[in-house]
């Protein structure tokens, strides 16, 4: 049985926090690993291209000391590649920029107002894009 998440019918605002829902990726986009792999730095792209397996790793949460099993590709992207020069570019589309900002921010929730400061785009434009009927790259309101 597939578990469905219930979302509020309250319309998001520029102060509504958003984040990447990686479960959405797994359920609705069969190419999610290909996209994430394309965001890796060159060294890690080569490393991950040599294997079709999903590498799970044990990760220790620095705040809680809790050990979690996480996707190695996702962890590498967040902990290493997102910190490399050139990860974010002025020539990147709005949705890709927002996605990469979440990755670089360890997927901590951000509001369209906060994203506007970092992207140089208007908060209203970001809100209209993210809160529309289509879900882009798994970016959804946090509930």
N, C-alpha and C positions, 0 to 999 in steps of 0.2 A: 504494500500500500504506500503510495506516495504522500508524504506529509506536505500539506499546503500551509503557507504562512498567511495569517490574516493581517490585512493592512487597514489602517484607519482611513475613513472616508474624508477626513479633514484635509483640505487642500494645502499643500506645502507652501511656505512663504520663503523669502530670502533669508530668514533666520532658522529654517528647518535644517537640521543636520542630515547630510547624505554620506554614504560610504559604498564601497564595492561589496556586493553580495556574491561571494565566490560560489555559494551554493546555487545561485541563479545560473552562473556560468555552467556549472556541471550539469544542471537539469535542462537548460535551454539552448546551449550552444556547444555542439560537438567539437568545435575548433578552438575552444578556450585555451588549451595548452599551446596550440600553434601561435595564437596571438601573444600569450604571455612570453613564449620563447622568443618572439620577434622583439620584445622589449629588453631582453638580456643584453649585457655587454658582449663584445665580439668573442672574448675568451669563453664565456659561459654558453654562448650560442653554440659554439663548436662542441663543447663538452656535452651539452644536453642533446645535440643533434645525433650523437653517436648511440643513443639509447632510446628505445620506444617504451621502456618501462617507466612507470610512475615511481619515483624514488621517494620513499617516506623516510623522514629523519626524526630523531628525538630532539626536541628543543626545550630548553629551560627558560621559562618566563622570568626575566630579570626582576620583575616587581613582586611576583608571588612565589617564585622558586618552584612552581608547578611544572612538571614535565609533560609535554604534549607531543603527540605525533603529528607532524605537519608535512605538507607537500614540499619536497626539496627544491623544486623549480620556483615555487611561490616564495619560499624563504630566501633563496638566493637572490631573486629579483628585488625583494624588499630590503634585505640586509646588506647587499653589496652593490648590485648594478644600479639601483636608483640613486646611489650616492656618487656615481661616476660623473665627471664633467661631460656635458652634452646629452645627459639623460632627458632633460627638458630643453626644448628649442623654441625659438620665436616663430618658427615656421610650422609648428605642429597644430593640427586642428583643435578646436575647442574641446571636443569630447576626449580626444587622446591626451590633451594637456591636463584636463581634470582627472582622468584615469591615472596618469603618471604622478600627479600631485598626491593622490590618495596612496599610491604605491610608495612614493618617497616619504610619506607621512605615516608609514606603517598602517595604512588604512584607518587611521583615526578619523572619526566623523568631522566633516567641515561643512559649513553653511555656504550657500551661494554668495553671501556677502564676504565671507573669508576667502572663498575661491576667486572672487572678483579682484581682490587686492593682489593675489599672486599671479593671476593670468592677464590682468589688464583689460578684461572684458567686463561688461556691465553685469551686475548681480541679477537684473531682470532677464537678460539674455540667457544666462546660465540657468536660472530657475525655469524659464520656458522650455529650455532644452531638456533638462533633467526631470522635470515634473510632467512632461507631456505623456501621451499615451504609449509611446515606444520607450522601452528600456534600452539605454545605450551602455554596452560593455558592463552590464550588471550594476550600474550605479543607481542606487535607490535610496529613498528616504529611510532613515533609521527609526525604528519603532521599538 
